[in-house]
Structure formats: C-alpha cells, structure tokens
C-alpha cells in the first residue's frame, strides 16, 4: 500500500515536470486571456469613440448647412430684383468652400487618429521583452 508515491501523485505535484508544464500552460493561457480581454475592450472603446464622433460631426454639419441655406436664401431674396444670379452663384460658392474645408478637416482627422489596438500592441511588446530578458 505504498502507492502514495506513484505516478498519479506526481501529476498533482507542482515540483514535477508535469506540474511545471501544467503551470506554464496555465500561465500562458491566463496571459492570452488577459490580452484578448484588452483587445476586446480597446476595440469597443475605439468603436464607441468613432460612433460618437460621427454622430456629433453629422449633427454639427446638419446645423451648419441649415444655417447656410437660410443665409443664402436671405441673400438671394434681398438681391432678387437687381442681382439674382450673383446671389445664387455666391451661395453656391459658399457651399463649395464649405465642402472643401470639411473635406480637408476630415482628412486631417483620419490621418492623426490613434492606431487601433495600440495599447495591446505595446503590452505584447512589453511581454516579449520580459520573456526575452531585455527588461
């Protein structure tokens, strides 16, 4: 009845090779789960910020366009008897300039946005450096 020292007990022992391997696999899986959780959180935050930015941009653009339409209509009404074509072309010019400015601002916004999953990539680089002993 000396079976207490058999191979079945060696599997549960953390000092044996199987226990060490099991601990390593557990650590790797825990690290992987943590990194995947970080990826999911960062993706969600990025999507929420993008949606919020788009909604506010659409609301601001709609209000600005309605304002400009009323201004152009008022100018055209004021100039209807004397310079109606100048009023219409001036209004069209204002909207053309507004479109160009909006396009330039949108291009600048997309050019300087943060990378998706930037924090996750930094954390993975940190993990790689720790494993390789560079830290």
C-alpha positions as CSV (number, residue, x, y, z in Angstrom):
1,X,0.0,0.0,0.0
2,X,2.8,2.3,-0.7
3,X,1.0,3.7,-3.8
4,X,1.2,7.2,-2.4
5,X,4.5,7.8,-4.2
6,X,3.2,6.5,-7.5
7,X,2.8,8.4,-10.8
8,X,-0.7,9.5,-10.0
9,X,0.6,11.7,-7.2
10,X,3.4,13.0,-9.3
11,X,0.9,14.6,-11.8
12,X,-0.6,16.7,-9.0
13,X,2.8,17.7,-7.6
14,X,3.9,21.2,-8.7
15,X,7.6,20.3,-8.5
16,X,7.4,17.5,-11.0
17,X,7.9,18.1,-14.8
18,X,4.2,17.6,-15.5
19,X,3.2,20.1,-12.8
20,X,5.7,22.6,-14.1
21,X,4.4,22.1,-17.7
22,X,0.8,22.5,-16.4
23,X,1.8,25.7,-14.6
24,X,3.5,27.1,-17.7
25,X,0.5,26.3,-19.9
26,X,-1.8,27.8,-17.3
27,X,0.3,31.0,-17.2
28,X,0.3,31.2,-21.0
29,X,-3.4,30.8,-21.2
30,X,-4.0,33.4,-18.4
31,X,-1.8,35.8,-20.2
32,X,-3.5,35.1,-23.5
33,X,-6.9,35.6,-21.9
34,X,-5.8,38.9,-20.4
35,X,-4.5,40.2,-23.7
36,X,-7.7,39.1,-25.6
37,X,-9.8,40.9,-22.9
38,X,-7.6,44.0,-23.5
39,X,-8.1,43.7,-27.3
40,X,-11.9,43.5,-26.8
41,X,-12.0,46.5,-24.5
42,X,-9.9,48.6,-26.8
43,X,-11.9,47.7,-29.9
44,X,-15.1,48.6,-28.0
45,X,-13.7,51.9,-26.9
46,X,-12.5,52.7,-30.4
47,X,-15.9,51.9,-31.9
48,X,-17.8,53.9,-29.4
49,X,-15.5,56.9,-29.9
50,X,-15.8,56.6,-33.6
51,X,-19.6,56.4,-33.5
52,X,-19.8,59.4,-31.0
53,X,-17.5,61.4,-33.3
54,X,-19.5,60.6,-36.4
55,X,-22.8,61.5,-34.7
56,X,-21.6,64.8,-33.4
57,X,-20.0,65.6,-36.8
58,X,-23.3,64.8,-38.6
59,X,-25.2,67.0,-36.1
60,X,-22.8,69.9,-36.5
61,X,-22.8,69.6,-40.3
62,X,-26.6,69.5,-40.5
63,X,-26.9,72.6,-38.3
64,X,-24.3,74.4,-40.3
65,X,-25.9,73.5,-43.6
66,X,-29.3,74.6,-42.5
67,X,-27.8,77.9,-41.3
68,X,-26.0,78.5,-44.6
69,X,-29.2,77.6,-46.5
70,X,-31.1,80.3,-44.6
71,X,-28.3,82.8,-45.1
72,X,-28.2,82.1,-48.9
73,X,-31.9,82.3,-49.2
74,X,-31.9,85.6,-47.4
75,X,-29.2,87.0,-49.7
76,X,-31.0,85.7,-52.8
77,X,-34.3,87.3,-51.6
78,X,-32.5,90.6,-50.9
79,X,-30.8,90.6,-54.3
80,X,-33.7,89.1,-56.4
81,X,-34.7,92.3,-58.2
82,X,-31.2,93.5,-59.0
83,X,-28.5,90.7,-58.9
84,X,-30.3,87.4,-58.7
85,X,-27.5,85.4,-60.5
86,X,-24.8,86.9,-58.3
87,X,-26.8,85.8,-55.2
88,X,-27.3,82.3,-56.5
89,X,-23.7,81.9,-57.6
90,X,-22.4,83.4,-54.4
91,X,-24.4,80.9,-52.4
92,X,-23.1,78.1,-54.5
93,X,-19.6,79.4,-53.9
94,X,-20.1,79.4,-50.1
95,X,-21.2,75.8,-50.2
96,X,-18.3,74.8,-52.4
97,X,-15.8,76.4,-49.9
98,X,-17.7,74.7,-47.0
99,X,-17.3,71.3,-48.8
100,X,-13.6,71.8,-49.4
101,X,-12.9,72.9,-45.8
102,X,-14.9,69.9,-44.5
103,X,-13.0,67.5,-46.7
104,X,-9.7,68.9,-45.5
105,X,-10.7,68.7,-41.8
106,X,-11.9,65.1,-42.3
107,X,-8.7,64.1,-44.0
108,X,-6.6,65.6,-41.2
109,X,-8.8,63.9,-38.5
110,X,-8.3,60.5,-40.1
111,X,-4.6,61.0,-40.6
112,X,-3.9,61.8,-36.9
113,X,-6.2,59.3,-35.3
114,X,-4.6,56.7,-32.9
115,X,-3.9,53.2,-34.2
116,X,-6.4,50.5,-33.4
117,X,-5.2,48.3,-30.6
118,X,-2.2,50.5,-29.9
119,X,-2.2,49.7,-26.2
120,X,-2.5,45.9,-26.8
121,X,0.5,46.0,-29.2
122,X,2.5,47.9,-26.6
123,X,1.6,45.4,-23.9
124,X,2.5,42.5,-26.2
125,X,5.9,44.1,-26.9
126,X,6.4,44.6,-23.1
127,X,5.6,40.9,-22.6
128,X,8.0,39.8,-25.3
129,X,10.8,41.9,-23.8
130,X,10.1,40.4,-20.3
131,X,10.3,36.9,-21.7
132,X,13.5,37.6,-23.7
133,X,15.1,39.2,-20.7
134,X,15.5,42.6,-22.3
135,X,13.9,44.4,-19.4
